[in-house]
Amino acid sequence: MDTDLILTFGLCSWQHGDSNAPFHDWRDTRAQDVPPEVLRQREVKWLDMLSNWDKWMVKRHKKVRLRCQKGIPPSLRGRAWLYLSGGKVKREQNRGKFEELDSQAGDPKELDVIEKDLHRQFPFHEMFVSRGGHGQQDLFRVLKAYTLYRPEEGYCQAQAPIAAVLLMHMPAEDAFWGLVQICEKYLPGYYSAGLEAIQLDGEILYALTRRVSPLTYRHLEKHKIEPILYMTEWFMCAFSRTLPWASVLRVWDMFLCDGVKIIFRVGLVLLKCMLGTREKLKTCQGQYETMELLRAIEPRYMQEGFLVREVLDVPVSERDVESEHHVQLKRWRKNRGELHWKSPPRMHGARAIMASEPPSRQDLRQNPTIIVESPLPPPQPTPQLQKGEKKSKKGKKSIKKGSMKITPPPVTEIPNPYNLPSDPKLPLRDPQLPLRDPQLPLRDPQPTLRDSPVQKPLVNDTPLPNTPKDSHLPHQPALNDQPALNHQPVFNDQSLLKESPLEKSRLSLSSTEADHQDTYL
């Protein structure tokens, strides 16, 4: 690694933070460097969290925050953002509202301004590269619906990049409710007339700079550089037009989890890295040079791994932001009077949003878009007790166990067409007995499976009249239990089957051969 780069990393370490933290930890890892197996494990963990979102947010919120800091898996980022921001609950509680707003015409003046801004949002992204494409159409629908949802606030140009980033990860309706939550919960009053809220947060950033980087604060105060000159686009667009795309996604993962304090931390990191050393200040001796330096931030300070690490080390909490907010609001009222726009209270992250509006289990239920029918039979219904029966604890347990068991379908046994050595041998017929009943009429022989001039015996080793005595045919069982060729009756009476001496000797010889064959096998 370059020596100057290492020196710069060391200079950007925080005085009140963990300056001795190891350089190679998970905070320095880029999303593209995460191994596929680690990414699959994170996806499984996020799926479990999204399935039990209320329990994780209440009992294990620190774990949710840690996983947001590591980076949400790209395949689940849109769904996770919707849950973090509370847009999922908002959508479920206002079903059909977006379709209603989308069907309305809207204010012509607002629509004209929106249409002029469509091609300016991420013009090189495949969703917005073509005029009139599906990306620009959805962006127009979302922004128009918001102007109808909040007509007193109207449309602000800084809302377009916010909505565009959301549309890259979710459908138009979900992006609309995500935009509503960001404008009302995370950044309230930012997009109202007069921009009073953003000016107030600029003063908060200025005061926090004094605590984090006194050298930067003195330089900005010396040249009378107001925060509104450099931080407006940072905060109103949530750094979506400033940082590289990979860094934007990581910042938004933490921003939607922990709230606006992440935006303040990112601003403080950029100010400290660009104006926090005397060597840097030598190159900007005036207001113009300082503004040009802040407009062209060096890429190494915006790199994903470095930026996330520095943001997490900034000693600024929600309490610090709120404390400074009360101080600056009191000063504002003293110098400028009351605020003309009364915005709702700001929510610091997903946990505060959920606590302010507790959702129901139905609101957090996931609705799959693809339904696959299971090949397994449906489970049997739980038997219901009659009116006369009493519900006992043992009865409940037995019913539950019975309802959980699924009886498998009966397995049909397929007969083996080939005899095994362990199968019992069929009794032999006495050759002196007649082959058929003389009273039965003769029938035409049925066609055989193989065209052979020699007829196969009916029973094992039983010769037919036209079979030569010296021929030894191999034993072949009857296929599929078919009847005999001449439909001759088989005698099963044991009293009629008598073994002659010649037959006994032949049987003993065949059993000896079978024993030798079994031994070989």
KENUMAR-757151 format. One line per 2 residues: number of its first residue (from 1); their letters; for each residue y, x, z of C-alpha. Coordinates in nm, 2 decimals. Each point is the difference from the previous one (the first is absolute). Example, Ala and Ser with C-alpha at 12.3 -4.5 7.8 and 13.67 -1.06 7.14 Angstrom:
% KENUMAR-757151
1 = AS = -0.45/1.23/0.78 ~ 0.34/0.14/-0.07 $
% end
This chain:
% KENUMAR-757151
1 = MD = 0.00/0.00/0.00 ~ 0.35/0.11/-0.07 $
3 = TD = 0.17/0.18/0.29 ~ 0.33/-0.19/-0.04 $
5 = LI = -0.19/-0.33/0.01 ~ -0.17/0.10/0.32 $
7 = LT = 0.34/0.10/0.15 ~ 0.15/-0.33/-0.11 $
9 = FG = -0.29/-0.19/0.17 ~ 0.07/0.19/0.32 $
11 = LC = 0.37/-0.07/-0.02 ~ -0.06/-0.37/-0.03 $
13 = SW = -0.21/-0.03/0.31 ~ 0.16/-0.21/0.27 $
15 = QH = 0.15/0.13/0.32 ~ -0.13/-0.29/0.20 $
17 = GD = -0.33/-0.05/-0.19 ~ -0.32/0.19/-0.03 $
19 = SN = 0.11/0.31/-0.18 ~ -0.33/0.18/0.08 $
21 = AP = -0.21/-0.27/-0.17 ~ -0.26/0.14/-0.25 $
23 = FH = 0.11/-0.01/-0.36 ~ -0.33/-0.11/-0.14 $
25 = DW = -0.07/-0.33/0.17 ~ -0.04/-0.36/-0.13 $
27 = RD = 0.38/-0.05/-0.01 ~ 0.02/0.27/-0.27 $
29 = TR = -0.27/-0.15/-0.21 ~ 0.10/-0.16/-0.32 $
31 = AQ = -0.17/-0.32/-0.12 ~ -0.14/0.16/-0.31 $
33 = DV = -0.17/0.27/0.21 ~ -0.20/-0.25/0.21 $
35 = PP = -0.37/0.04/-0.08 ~ -0.17/-0.31/-0.15 $
37 = EV = -0.24/-0.04/0.29 ~ 0.29/0.01/0.25 $
39 = LR = 0.18/-0.26/-0.21 ~ -0.31/-0.23/0.00 $
41 = QR = -0.02/0.03/0.38 ~ 0.37/-0.10/0.04 $
43 = EV = -0.05/-0.30/-0.23 ~ -0.29/-0.12/0.22 $
45 = KW = 0.22/0.04/0.31 ~ 0.29/-0.19/-0.16 $
47 = LD = -0.23/-0.28/-0.11 ~ -0.12/-0.04/0.36 $
49 = ML = 0.36/0.00/0.13 ~ 0.11/-0.26/-0.25 $
51 = SN = -0.29/-0.22/0.09 ~ 0.10/0.00/0.37 $
53 = WD = 0.38/0.06/-0.04 ~ 0.12/-0.18/0.31 $
55 = KW = -0.24/0.18/0.23 ~ 0.09/0.34/-0.14 $
57 = MV = 0.37/-0.06/0.02 ~ -0.02/-0.12/0.36 $
59 = KR = -0.26/0.24/0.15 ~ 0.00/0.31/-0.23 $
61 = HK = 0.34/0.02/-0.16 ~ 0.02/0.37/0.06 $
63 = KV = -0.31/0.05/-0.23 ~ 0.16/-0.22/-0.26 $
65 = RL = 0.31/0.21/0.01 ~ -0.20/0.32/-0.03 $
67 = RC = -0.18/-0.12/-0.31 ~ 0.33/-0.11/-0.15 $
69 = QK = 0.13/0.35/0.06 ~ -0.30/0.15/-0.17 $
71 = GI = 0.06/-0.22/-0.30 ~ -0.14/-0.34/-0.10 $
73 = PP = -0.28/0.02/-0.27 ~ 0.15/-0.09/-0.34 $
75 = SL = -0.25/-0.27/-0.06 ~ 0.10/-0.19/0.32 $
77 = RG = 0.37/0.09/0.02 ~ 0.13/-0.33/-0.14 $
79 = RA = -0.21/-0.20/0.24 ~ 0.09/0.22/0.29 $
81 = WL = 0.37/-0.02/-0.07 ~ -0.02/-0.38/-0.01 $
83 = YL = -0.17/-0.01/0.34 ~ 0.24/0.26/0.15 $
85 = SG = 0.31/-0.17/-0.11 ~ -0.11/-0.35/0.10 $
87 = GK = 0.02/-0.12/-0.35 ~ -0.36/-0.13/0.01 $
89 = VK = 0.08/-0.23/0.29 ~ 0.33/-0.11/-0.16 $
91 = RE = -0.19/-0.09/-0.32 ~ -0.26/-0.20/0.18 $
93 = QN = 0.26/-0.19/0.20 ~ 0.20/-0.08/-0.32 $
95 = RG = -0.27/-0.09/-0.26 ~ 0.15/-0.11/-0.32 $
97 = KF = 0.35/0.11/0.08 ~ 0.00/0.28/-0.26 $
99 = EE = -0.12/-0.23/-0.27 ~ 0.27/-0.24/0.09 $
101 = LD = 0.27/0.26/-0.02 ~ -0.14/0.15/-0.32 $
103 = SQ = 0.02/-0.34/-0.17 ~ 0.37/-0.04/0.07 $
105 = AG = 0.27/0.12/-0.23 ~ 0.22/0.21/0.23 $
107 = DP = 0.36/0.10/-0.01 ~ 0.10/0.12/-0.35 $
109 = KE = 0.24/0.27/0.14 ~ -0.28/0.15/0.22 $
111 = LD = -0.25/-0.02/-0.28 ~ 0.23/0.19/-0.24 $
113 = VI = 0.04/0.29/0.25 ~ -0.37/0.01/0.06 $
115 = EK = -0.08/0.02/-0.37 ~ 0.23/0.29/-0.04 $
117 = DL = -0.18/0.19/0.28 ~ -0.35/-0.05/-0.11 $
119 = HR = -0.03/0.29/-0.24 ~ 0.16/0.24/0.25 $
121 = QF = -0.29/-0.02/0.25 ~ -0.26/0.27/-0.06 $
123 = PF = 0.05/0.01/-0.38 ~ -0.29/0.25/-0.04 $
125 = HE = -0.25/-0.20/0.19 ~ -0.26/-0.19/-0.22 $
127 = MF = 0.09/-0.33/0.17 ~ 0.37/0.01/-0.08 $
129 = VS = 0.01/0.22/-0.31 ~ 0.02/-0.28/-0.25 $
131 = RG = 0.28/-0.26/-0.01 ~ -0.14/-0.35/0.06 $
133 = GH = -0.34/0.14/0.12 ~ -0.20/-0.15/0.28 $
135 = GQ = 0.15/0.24/0.26 ~ 0.36/-0.09/-0.09 $
137 = QD = -0.09/-0.37/-0.01 ~ -0.15/0.01/0.35 $
139 = LF = 0.29/0.20/0.13 ~ 0.24/-0.26/-0.14 $
141 = RV = -0.20/-0.28/0.17 ~ -0.01/0.17/0.34 $
143 = LK = 0.38/0.08/0.00 ~ 0.09/-0.35/-0.13 $
145 = AY = -0.22/-0.16/0.27 ~ 0.17/0.20/0.27 $
147 = TL = 0.35/-0.11/-0.11 ~ -0.12/-0.36/0.03 $
149 = YR = -0.17/0.07/0.33 ~ 0.32/0.15/0.15 $
151 = PE = 0.29/-0.14/-0.21 ~ 0.25/0.11/0.27 $
153 = EG = -0.11/0.36/-0.05 ~ -0.05/0.00/-0.37 $
155 = YC = -0.12/0.30/-0.21 ~ 0.07/0.36/0.08 $
157 = QA = -0.08/0.28/-0.25 ~ -0.18/0.21/0.27 $
159 = QA = -0.26/-0.28/0.03 ~ -0.13/0.07/-0.35 $
161 = PI = -0.17/0.33/0.08 ~ -0.14/-0.14/0.32 $
163 = AA = -0.16/-0.29/-0.19 ~ -0.12/0.23/-0.28 $
165 = VL = -0.19/0.23/0.25 ~ -0.17/-0.31/0.15 $
167 = LM = -0.09/-0.13/-0.35 ~ -0.18/0.32/-0.08 $
169 = HM = -0.25/-0.08/0.29 ~ -0.03/-0.38/0.02 $
171 = PA = 0.05/-0.33/-0.20 ~ 0.34/-0.16/-0.04 $
173 = ED = -0.04/-0.25/0.28 ~ -0.11/0.27/0.25 $
175 = AF = 0.28/0.22/-0.11 ~ 0.25/-0.28/0.05 $
177 = WG = -0.11/-0.05/0.36 ~ 0.00/0.37/0.06 $
179 = LV = 0.36/0.02/-0.12 ~ 0.09/-0.29/0.23 $
181 = QI = -0.14/0.19/0.30 ~ 0.17/0.33/-0.08 $
183 = CE = 0.34/-0.17/-0.05 ~ -0.03/-0.22/0.31 $
185 = KY = -0.21/0.21/0.25 ~ 0.03/0.36/-0.09 $
187 = LP = 0.35/0.03/-0.16 ~ 0.19/-0.31/0.10 $
189 = GY = 0.35/-0.03/-0.13 ~ -0.04/0.30/-0.24 $
191 = YS = 0.04/-0.22/-0.31 ~ 0.27/-0.24/0.12 $
193 = AG = 0.36/-0.01/-0.12 ~ 0.21/0.28/0.14 $
195 = LE = -0.29/0.23/0.08 ~ 0.09/0.00/0.37 $
197 = AI = -0.35/0.07/0.12 ~ -0.04/0.31/-0.22 $
199 = QL = 0.33/0.13/0.12 ~ -0.10/-0.05/0.36 $
201 = DG = -0.33/0.18/-0.06 ~ 0.20/0.28/-0.16 $
203 = EI = 0.19/0.06/0.32 ~ -0.34/-0.01/0.19 $
205 = LY = -0.13/0.27/-0.24 ~ 0.32/0.21/0.05 $
207 = AL = -0.05/-0.02/0.38 ~ -0.36/0.09/-0.01 $
209 = TR = 0.08/0.30/-0.23 ~ 0.21/0.14/0.29 $
211 = RV = -0.30/0.00/0.22 ~ -0.26/0.13/-0.25 $
213 = SP = 0.21/0.25/-0.20 ~ 0.34/0.09/0.16 $
215 = LT = 0.08/0.25/-0.28 ~ -0.04/-0.27/-0.26 $
217 = YR = 0.21/-0.25/0.20 ~ 0.29/0.25/0.04 $
219 = HL = 0.00/0.07/-0.37 ~ 0.02/-0.37/-0.10 $
221 = EK = 0.27/-0.06/0.26 ~ 0.20/0.30/-0.11 $
223 = HK = 0.02/-0.12/-0.37 ~ 0.03/-0.37/0.11 $
225 = IE = -0.31/-0.11/-0.20 ~ -0.08/-0.36/0.10 $
227 = PI = -0.37/-0.10/0.02 ~ 0.05/-0.29/-0.24 $
229 = LY = 0.06/0.26/-0.28 ~ -0.35/0.15/0.01 $
231 = MT = -0.23/-0.23/0.19 ~ 0.06/-0.34/-0.17 $
233 = EW = -0.26/0.04/-0.27 ~ -0.24/0.17/0.24 $
235 = FM = -0.01/-0.28/0.24 ~ 0.05/-0.31/-0.22 $
237 = CA = -0.27/0.11/-0.24 ~ -0.23/0.14/0.27 $
239 = FS = 0.00/0.34/-0.18 ~ -0.18/-0.15/-0.30 $
241 = RT = 0.26/0.14/-0.24 ~ 0.03/0.34/0.18 $
243 = LP = -0.34/0.14/0.08 ~ -0.30/0.09/-0.22 $
245 = WA = -0.24/-0.29/-0.04 ~ -0.27/0.15/0.23 $
247 = SV = 0.26/0.04/0.27 ~ 0.13/-0.35/-0.05 $
249 = LR = -0.34/-0.15/0.07 ~ -0.06/0.21/0.31 $
251 = VW = 0.35/-0.09/0.13 ~ -0.06/-0.37/-0.06 $
253 = DM = -0.34/0.01/0.17 ~ 0.18/0.12/0.32 $
255 = FL = 0.31/-0.21/-0.05 ~ -0.19/-0.33/-0.02 $
257 = CD = -0.20/0.10/0.31 ~ 0.28/0.14/0.22 $
259 = GV = 0.32/-0.15/-0.14 ~ 0.34/0.14/-0.08 $
261 = KI = -0.03/0.30/0.22 ~ -0.21/0.16/-0.28 $
263 = IF = 0.30/-0.04/-0.24 ~ 0.23/0.17/0.26 $
265 = RV = -0.25/0.28/0.04 ~ -0.03/0.07/-0.37 $
267 = GL = 0.38/0.01/-0.03 ~ 0.03/0.24/0.29 $
269 = VL = -0.27/0.23/-0.16 ~ 0.19/0.02/-0.33 $
271 = LK = 0.34/0.06/0.17 ~ -0.15/0.27/0.22 $
273 = CM = -0.18/0.18/-0.28 ~ 0.30/0.00/-0.23 $
275 = LG = 0.28/0.07/0.25 ~ -0.18/0.13/0.31 $
277 = TR = 0.05/0.37/-0.05 ~ 0.31/0.22/-0.04 $
279 = EK = -0.14/0.14/-0.33 ~ 0.00/-0.34/-0.14 $
281 = LK = 0.35/-0.08/0.12 ~ 0.14/0.31/-0.18 $
283 = TC = -0.07/-0.16/-0.33 ~ 0.19/-0.33/0.07 $
285 = QG = 0.35/0.08/0.13 ~ 0.14/-0.35/-0.07 $
287 = QY = -0.07/-0.37/-0.03 ~ -0.09/0.01/-0.37 $
289 = ET = -0.24/0.29/0.04 ~ -0.17/-0.17/0.30 $
291 = ME = -0.04/-0.33/-0.19 ~ -0.15/0.18/-0.30 $
293 = LL = -0.24/0.18/0.22 ~ -0.12/-0.33/0.16 $
295 = RA = -0.04/-0.17/-0.34 ~ -0.22/0.28/-0.12 $
297 = IE = -0.25/0.05/0.28 ~ -0.24/0.29/-0.05 $
299 = PR = -0.35/-0.12/-0.10 ~ -0.18/0.21/0.27 $
301 = YM = 0.17/-0.20/0.27 ~ -0.12/-0.33/-0.15 $
303 = QE = -0.36/0.11/-0.05 ~ -0.24/-0.24/0.15 $
305 = GF = -0.18/0.21/0.25 ~ 0.31/0.18/0.13 $
307 = LV = 0.21/-0.31/0.02 ~ -0.26/-0.20/0.20 $
309 = RE = -0.05/0.28/0.24 ~ 0.37/0.04/0.06 $
311 = VL = 0.06/-0.37/0.03 ~ -0.26/-0.03/0.28 $
313 = DV = 0.16/0.29/0.19 ~ 0.35/-0.16/0.01 $
315 = PV = 0.07/-0.11/0.36 ~ 0.14/-0.34/-0.08 $
317 = SE = -0.16/-0.32/0.14 ~ 0.07/-0.38/-0.02 $
319 = RD = 0.18/0.03/0.33 ~ 0.23/0.27/-0.13 $
321 = VE = 0.09/-0.21/-0.31 ~ 0.06/-0.32/0.21 $
323 = SE = 0.20/0.19/0.26 ~ 0.23/0.16/-0.26 $
325 = HH = 0.02/-0.34/-0.18 ~ 0.16/-0.16/0.31 $
327 = VQ = 0.24/0.29/0.03 ~ 0.11/-0.01/-0.36 $
329 = LK = 0.02/-0.38/0.00 ~ 0.23/0.01/0.30 $
331 = RW = 0.22/0.26/-0.17 ~ 0.00/-0.21/-0.32 $
333 = RK = 0.12/-0.31/0.18 ~ 0.27/0.20/0.17 $
335 = NR = 0.14/0.15/-0.32 ~ -0.08/-0.26/-0.27 $
337 = GE = -0.07/-0.32/0.19 ~ -0.31/-0.22/-0.03 $
339 = LH = -0.25/0.03/-0.27 ~ 0.04/-0.26/-0.28 $
341 = WK = -0.37/-0.02/-0.07 ~ -0.22/-0.08/0.30 $
343 = SP = -0.34/0.14/-0.09 ~ -0.32/-0.08/0.19 $
345 = PR = -0.13/0.26/0.25 ~ -0.18/0.29/-0.15 $
347 = MH = -0.38/0.04/0.05 ~ -0.13/0.35/0.05 $
349 = GA = -0.33/-0.01/-0.17 ~ -0.30/-0.22/-0.06 $
351 = RA = -0.09/-0.04/0.37 ~ 0.35/-0.14/0.08 $
353 = IM = -0.02/-0.24/-0.29 ~ -0.34/-0.13/0.11 $
355 = AS = 0.12/-0.04/0.36 ~ 0.31/-0.20/-0.11 $
357 = EP = -0.21/-0.24/-0.21 ~ -0.36/0.00/0.12 $
359 = PS = -0.23/-0.09/-0.29 ~ -0.31/-0.22/0.01 $
361 = RQ = -0.34/0.11/-0.12 ~ 0.03/-0.22/-0.30 $
363 = DL = 0.32/0.18/-0.10 ~ -0.17/0.34/0.01 $
365 = RQ = -0.31/-0.11/-0.18 ~ -0.07/0.19/-0.32 $
367 = NP = -0.05/-0.21/-0.31 ~ -0.22/0.19/-0.25 $
369 = TI = 0.09/-0.03/-0.37 ~ -0.35/0.07/-0.12 $
371 = IV = -0.29/-0.21/0.14 ~ -0.36/0.12/-0.07 $
373 = ES = -0.29/-0.25/0.07 ~ -0.27/0.15/0.22 $
375 = PL = -0.36/-0.01/-0.14 ~ -0.13/-0.08/0.35 $
377 = PP = -0.07/-0.36/0.09 ~ 0.27/-0.17/0.22 $
379 = PQ = -0.07/0.00/0.37 ~ -0.16/-0.30/0.15 $
381 = PT = 0.25/-0.23/0.19 ~ 0.00/0.00/0.37 $
383 = PQ = -0.20/-0.30/0.14 ~ 0.22/-0.25/0.18 $
385 = LQ = -0.10/-0.14/0.33 ~ -0.03/-0.38/0.04 $
387 = KG = 0.20/-0.20/0.24 ~ -0.27/-0.03/0.26 $
389 = EK = -0.07/0.38/0.01 ~ 0.18/0.22/0.24 $
391 = KS = 0.16/0.33/-0.10 ~ -0.15/0.27/0.21 $
393 = KK = 0.07/0.37/-0.01 ~ -0.35/0.08/-0.11 $
395 = GK = 0.01/-0.27/-0.26 ~ 0.32/0.15/-0.14 $
397 = KS = -0.14/0.34/-0.02 ~ -0.32/-0.12/-0.17 $
399 = IK = 0.21/-0.20/-0.25 ~ 0.21/0.30/-0.08 $
401 = KG = -0.30/0.23/-0.05 ~ -0.17/-0.26/-0.22 $
403 = SM = 0.31/-0.05/-0.21 ~ 0.04/0.37/-0.06 $
405 = KI = -0.36/0.05/-0.13 ~ -0.06/-0.07/-0.36 $
407 = TP = -0.36/-0.08/-0.10 ~ -0.09/0.21/-0.31 $
409 = PP = -0.17/-0.18/-0.29 ~ -0.38/0.01/0.00 $
411 = VT = -0.14/0.30/-0.19 ~ -0.25/-0.10/-0.27 $
413 = EI = -0.30/0.24/-0.02 ~ -0.09/0.12/-0.34 $
415 = PN = -0.38/0.05/-0.04 ~ -0.12/0.34/-0.11 $
417 = PY = -0.19/-0.03/-0.33 ~ -0.20/0.32/0.08 $
419 = NL = -0.27/0.04/0.26 ~ 0.04/0.25/0.27 $
421 = PS = -0.28/0.20/0.16 ~ 0.05/-0.19/0.33 $
423 = DP = -0.03/-0.35/-0.17 ~ -0.33/-0.18/0.07 $
425 = KL = -0.24/0.00/-0.29 ~ -0.11/-0.33/-0.16 $
427 = PL = -0.36/-0.10/0.04 ~ -0.22/0.05/-0.30 $
429 = RD = -0.18/-0.27/-0.18 ~ -0.37/0.00/-0.04 $
431 = PQ = -0.08/0.07/-0.37 ~ -0.30/-0.24/0.01 $
433 = LP = 0.23/-0.29/0.06 ~ 0.13/-0.19/-0.31 $
435 = LR = 0.35/0.10/-0.12 ~ 0.11/-0.36/-0.04 $
437 = DP = -0.11/-0.35/0.07 ~ -0.20/-0.13/-0.30 $
439 = QL = 0.15/-0.34/0.05 ~ 0.36/0.13/-0.08 $
441 = PL = 0.10/0.00/-0.36 ~ 0.09/0.32/-0.18 $
443 = RD = 0.37/0.08/-0.05 ~ 0.18/0.22/-0.25 $
445 = PQ = 0.06/0.35/0.15 ~ 0.37/0.07/0.09 $
447 = PT = 0.18/0.29/-0.17 ~ -0.02/0.32/0.21 $
449 = LR = 0.28/0.24/0.08 ~ -0.16/0.28/-0.20 $
451 = DS = -0.19/-0.03/-0.32 ~ -0.33/0.15/0.12 $
453 = PV = -0.34/-0.08/-0.15 ~ -0.16/0.03/0.35 $
455 = QK = 0.06/-0.29/0.24 ~ 0.11/0.09/0.34 $
457 = PL = -0.22/-0.11/0.29 ~ 0.10/-0.29/0.22 $
459 = VN = -0.08/0.17/0.33 ~ -0.02/0.37/0.09 $
461 = DT = -0.28/0.18/-0.18 ~ -0.16/-0.32/-0.12 $
463 = PL = -0.13/0.04/-0.36 ~ 0.03/-0.27/-0.25 $
465 = PN = -0.28/-0.10/-0.24 ~ 0.16/0.18/-0.30 $
467 = TP = 0.08/0.32/0.20 ~ -0.23/0.30/-0.05 $
469 = KD = -0.19/0.11/0.30 ~ 0.09/0.37/-0.04 $
471 = SH = 0.38/-0.06/-0.02 ~ 0.19/0.07/0.32 $
473 = LP = 0.34/-0.18/-0.01 ~ 0.27/0.10/0.25 $
475 = HQ = 0.09/-0.25/0.27 ~ 0.30/-0.21/-0.10 $
477 = PA = 0.10/-0.30/0.21 ~ 0.10/-0.33/-0.16 $
479 = LN = 0.37/-0.01/-0.07 ~ 0.20/-0.28/0.18 $
481 = DQ = -0.32/-0.16/0.12 ~ -0.07/-0.14/-0.34 $
483 = PA = -0.31/-0.21/-0.05 ~ -0.30/0.13/-0.17 $
485 = LN = -0.01/0.01/-0.38 ~ -0.26/-0.27/-0.03 $
487 = HQ = 0.12/-0.19/0.32 ~ -0.33/0.07/0.16 $
489 = PV = -0.03/-0.09/0.37 ~ -0.02/0.28/0.26 $
491 = FN = -0.27/-0.04/0.27 ~ 0.14/0.08/0.34 $
493 = DQ = -0.30/-0.12/0.20 ~ -0.14/0.30/0.19 $
495 = SL = -0.35/-0.15/0.00 ~ -0.02/0.01/-0.37 $
497 = LK = 0.10/0.36/-0.03 ~ -0.31/0.21/0.05 $
499 = ES = -0.01/0.37/-0.05 ~ -0.29/0.15/-0.19 $
501 = PL = -0.13/0.35/0.07 ~ 0.15/0.13/-0.33 $
503 = EK = 0.34/-0.15/0.10 ~ -0.01/0.16/0.35 $
505 = SR = -0.06/0.34/-0.15 ~ 0.28/-0.04/-0.25 $
507 = LS = 0.24/-0.11/0.28 ~ -0.08/0.30/0.21 $
509 = LS = 0.07/0.23/-0.30 ~ 0.33/-0.17/-0.07 $
511 = ST = 0.11/0.02/0.37 ~ -0.08/0.38/0.00 $
513 = EA = 0.22/0.05/-0.31 ~ 0.27/-0.21/0.16 $
515 = DH = -0.01/0.22/0.32 ~ 0.03/0.32/-0.22 $
517 = QD = 0.30/-0.16/-0.18 ~ 0.17/-0.09/0.33 $
519 = TY = -0.06/0.35/0.13 ~ 0.16/0.14/-0.32 $
521 = L = 0.30/-0.23/0.03 $
% end
